[in-house]
Amino acid sequence: MEIHTVLENHIEIAIVSSSDILIKDVQSALDLIATVGFETGCYRIVINKSSICEEFFDLKTRLAGEILQKFINYHVKIAIVGDFSAYESKSLKDFIYETNKGNNIFFLPDEEQAIKELSLA
């Protein structure tokens, strides 16, 4: 896992990249929050969807809700970047749409938009 930071609108944002799956369950999400916080002091994270297990995107597993609730509980904003068009689930599309209306969690197509949204949130 590599973490680098960018400064946008006077807000420091951590960009996390990895060829491995970093978020597999609630504990691994908590570990990511702690690691990023310890190493960078950032409370805004950009991560690629390829670093998150596929079960996360199946809302029936309830994994997405459990994991994202931890980010909210610890006051960490997250942007998940990638192409979500491959998912045919209407409930997932609705979830992404509603989540993007808020200020804590974003599902966006690229890192540039993620940085912009997190810097304004």
N, C-alpha and C positions, 0 to 999 in steps of 0.2 A: 504494500500500500504506500502510495506517495501522497503527501499533503503539501500544497503550496497555497499561499494566500494572495489575494488581490484587494486593493483598496478602491472602492467605488462610492462616491458621495460621502466620503469620510467614514465609511463602514467597511470593516475588514471581514472578508468572506473567505472561507476555506474551500478549496477545490480538492476533492478527494478522488484519486484515480487508482484503479487496481485491475489486474487481469483476473483476480479471484473474486468470488462472491463474498462480500463483506457482511451483508445483512441476510441472515438465514432464519433468525428467530428474535424474540424480544431481547434476550441477553446479548446477542451480537450487536444489536442496535444500541443498547446501553453502552457496550464497550466502545463502539464507534464515537458516540457522543463524548464519552470520557477521554478517549485518546485525542480527538480533535481539540477538545477544550484544554487539555493538559499541554499539548504540543504547540497550539497556536493562540489559545485564549479566545477563539472565535465561537460565536453562537449562531452562525449562519453557515450552512453547509450546502455545497453543490456535489451531487453524486450521480454517476451514470446508472441508468436502469439495469445495465448488464452486471452491476455489482450487487444486485438485489435478487434473491431467489424468486423463481417463477411463482411459487405458492403465494407470494405477496400480492400478485396481480389477480388471483382467484379469490374474489371477495367472500366466497362461501367458507374459506378457511379462517376468516376473521383475523388473519395475521396482519394485514395492512392496518386495520383499526387499532389493534393492540400496539403495534410498533409506532405508528404515527402519534398515538396518545402519549407515548414516552417522550417524543420530541416536544410535544406541547407542554407536558408536565415539567420538563427541564428547561423550558423557555428557549429551545433551539429551533430555529427556522431552517427548513430544508427544501431544496429544489432538486427534484429527480428529473434528469434530462434523458431524452431518447425519443424514439419513434413508438408511439402508443397505438398507432393505427392498426397494427396487426391483431390487437385484441378485439374480438367481436362482441364481448359482453356489454349489453346495454347498461347494466348496473355499474360496471367499471367506468364506462364512458361518462355516465351521470356523476359518479363519485369524483372523477377527475375534474369535470366541469364545475361542480360545487366547491371542491377543494380549492381550485384556482381562484375562486371569488374571494377567498379569505386572505389573511396576511401571514400565515405560518407555514403552509405547505403548498408547494407548486409542482406541477407536472408540466414540463416545458420541452420544446423540441431541441434546444441547444444551450450551450454553456453561456453564450453572450446574453440571451434573454434571461437566463437564470440569475446571472450576476445583477442585471438591471432590476429584476423584480425583488430580489433579496435586499438590494441596497435601498429600495424605496419602501419596503415593508416595515 
